[in-house]
């Protein structure tokens, strides 16, 4: 057995499916086994995956054991000469396994390596080449000094000073891709299970180096990593695990090496970083509701300020020298703000349909009607209709403006989009216009990946040409977005096309290979190198 590929799964069956397809495609010519350890997934992963990949070994755990314990169960079953610990939200290139295998066969320099791990936008994930955390490099990392001063003194944590295209020694690699020799397991070194999530890859590499093994960064091939897919629905809990893991590592490995003052300073930095991360999560999750409240307050201030000039112009009357006092609207403001938030939340404007201008329009109409009804039927809230009109018009204007700015969508209309690659998945996508509109996309045609459909059409969508003409098609049709179907277009070709077209004002995504998506709920992986919208 050449390679044992160990993958831990937790509620990401569609990412796992595409990961497995990339692994199988990359393992051609090699004798490989694939072992999936499932941490008690509740999304039907076991049935879904085993039905589609009967040749893999699927271990289903009765509870969520965490990263380390879940992987160790599979590692104890691995028979390969080399072991690859791989995250389910990764995609291998066609040459990834072969190049790693050949390098380890031809060179005894390293016992564990990581390939170049890149994010969907093509940037390198700095976690694939790191140093062991120390109080100093952790402090510079937490405080972001490492990004300001890219030298060995300040940026040693992620080795940001190094050349990402050269092979070099490292102390720690990312747990998303760890390719190592079997003798590490034979030495009794497994992933430390004190950690539930995060930090275990650091400690694993630390224990490996303590035994005299060498670790290297190997950029002769790469994989793409969609970071955090298993944990994105529980971000708050995972942030807590991350910072707890950092503390565990310090207490376990540095209890005798550093003074109490150094460890206390580092722990303080960890706490501050954790609090900042919580604040960033709060702002991100509640940005639109907060912006709508600000929109209302802005509308109220403008309405009460402009009341006198407008009343004087239209009715030759005014109320006092300062117009209507804003204090009179404290109680009614609570009702109006609650109306805005409840209708927007109920209509999905803060969640799944936050990109949908149709949903936004419906919400704005409902908000206006409810507000007018409150003023009409509840006489105690029937203040100036002029103020109400100005307030609502201004509030609606700001609510729309916030969404354009905060969601970085310069255009009020949908992105002109084409699908690259024709297969059953992409054809099925063409039948779900509503889903596409909710994503802010206007589908105007398809591009043939294999040259089999030239001169034809798929339903009402014309085939504009083959993939070799994609650059010309972008210019001719003024496209804003391309969707690549990974079932037809290999990952290597997708990434190559993305890089070739990087100077175009076009964004990109990958249509995940899924069978019979429910209610047209397709999954896209964003791989744009730049964000124009």
MOURFEN-V359539 format. One line per field, one symbol per residue. psi: psi as a letter, one per 40 degrees, with the letter a starting at -180 (. if undefined). Layout:
psi: ???
This chain:
psi: hdhhhhhhigffdddddddddddddeeheihiihhhhhffieefddddddddgeeihhhhieiheidddddddddeeheidihhhhiefihiideddddddddddehedidhihahhiideeiiheeehiihhiddddddddeeddddggidddfddefeeiheeihiiidiihedhhhiidedddeehihhedidhiddddddddddddeeiihihgfeiiihhghfddedefddddddddddddddddddeedediiddddddddddddddddddddddddddedddddddddddddddddddeddddddddefiihadeahhddeedddddddddddddddddeeeebdfeehdddddddddddddddddddddgdeegahddddddddddddddddddddddefgdieiihhiihhhhaddddddeegddddddefhhheaihhdeeeeheaihbehiheaiddedddddddefidihhhheddhiddddddddddedeigiiiihhihihghhffgihihhfhdihe.
